[in-house]
Amino acid sequence: MKYIKHLLNRIRGEQDIKMLVKRGLKLGDNLTRMSGCIIDPSHCWHIEIGNNVILAPNVHILAHDASSKLFLNYTRVANVKIGNQVFIGAGTIVLPGTIIGDNVIIGAGSIVSQSIPSNSVAVGSPARVISSLDDYLEKEKNKMYDKNVFDSEFTLRNSKLSADKKNKMIEACAKFGQVFVE
């Protein structure tokens, strides 16, 4: 079964995280890596990822920049460090030489070209800090009402996700603009 899973991941183009660690990737505990993520395979020993990190789909973490190779015959390489308790949104690119502190949210589609301090939320291209993590979480908490908060019974983790539950979520989105799911 393990072999089949490994083979399917290779066919899908997914990287083998164990191979990256063997090559020198420094990896903490509890990495959640969704589909399409790329952790620079050619320079992974320059990358350190802390504990409890989530990489949403199609995140790219690069430790090298080959843009100068054609002209100078050299590639720039720099260390990348991602702290603990970090969420990196879908489609984000983390460039060489950046440090992302602890307790950070990086918004989807961001390009992280400079270091992001701990306890912050950063978005954009280039990514810029827009809020402290505490302020952001307080704003989000204030948007939560009894009628737009759903437990895990309303997710695909629940094999009995009924059409009725889906419709309740759709109606709540229409009324409140968004819902929060456990």
Secondary structure, DSSP 8 states (H G I E B T S, - for coil): -HHHHHHHHHHHT---HHHHHHHT-EE-S-EEE-TT-EE-TTSGGGEEE-SSEEE-TT-EE-SEEGGGHHHHS--EE--EEE-SSEEE-TT-EE-TT-EE-SSEEE-TT-EE-S-B-SSEEEETTTTEEEEEHHHHHHHHHHT--GGGEE-GGGSTTSTT--HHHHHHHHHHHHHHS--EE-
